[in-house]
């Protein structure tokens, strides 16, 4: 579906003289047509831009709360988002091909090719496709903490920071209030927690997994805590006994993976363990 056809359907659904419609048109115009691509890559940047114009980009967790508080009355522009999502139901679904793609500055999104491991069994709760895509804060101390933690983790297992909320594998919520942490972690003593959930649609196919990481605004060691919880988010459900390790159960300032940490990681992901000479 071409951009003009898409806008025709949008104008049929709402007043084309309305501010909401003009806002949607302006957003379309900012994105340049580049190549054939999937529905997900084409429409997600547009939806993200509309949302981020009304919300902090690193706080998508507030969306559900606002929707629950009659968001249409408070934020009429959100009608555009829902209309867009309805309209794209006419498009081929995920993995389908449409005629237009929208990329900032006309640049194609690309990532370094990674050789995927081969598996005979998919029974474990873990990730089987790499890099593992992580979405979270990109600015301030927490943004720096996330980038530093991923840089360290990426030395041993492929992970990637994405800046568009498009079905991430791991969603990092930071900083969160202590009440939010207590709710997510089910304890008032935690400075962070994470959860990994997997759904098996076919025993012969990798499960569909996703992780949520919640980190307290009161954490003293942001990078260390971020790294600790990211490892849990990958499926490591144990703690290390070494007090100098990242995975020690008490918060510390360790930001480099130690032998005890790697032993836990290789237990879940032996396919990424370097071969011994």
Secondary structure, DSSP 8 states (H G I E B T S, - for coil): --HHHHHHHHHHHS-TTSHHHHHHHHHHHHSEE---B-HHHHHHHHHHHHHHTTS-TT-THHHHHHHHTTHHHH-TTHHHHHHHHHHGGGS--TT--BS--EEGGG-------------S---SSS--SSSEEEE---SHHHHHHHHHHHHHHTTTS-EEE-SS-SS-SEEEEEEE-HHHHHHHHTSSS-SEEEEEEEE-S-TTS--EEEEEEEEETT-S-HHHHHHHHHHHHTT----BS-TTSTTBSS-----S--HHHHHHHHHH-GGGS----
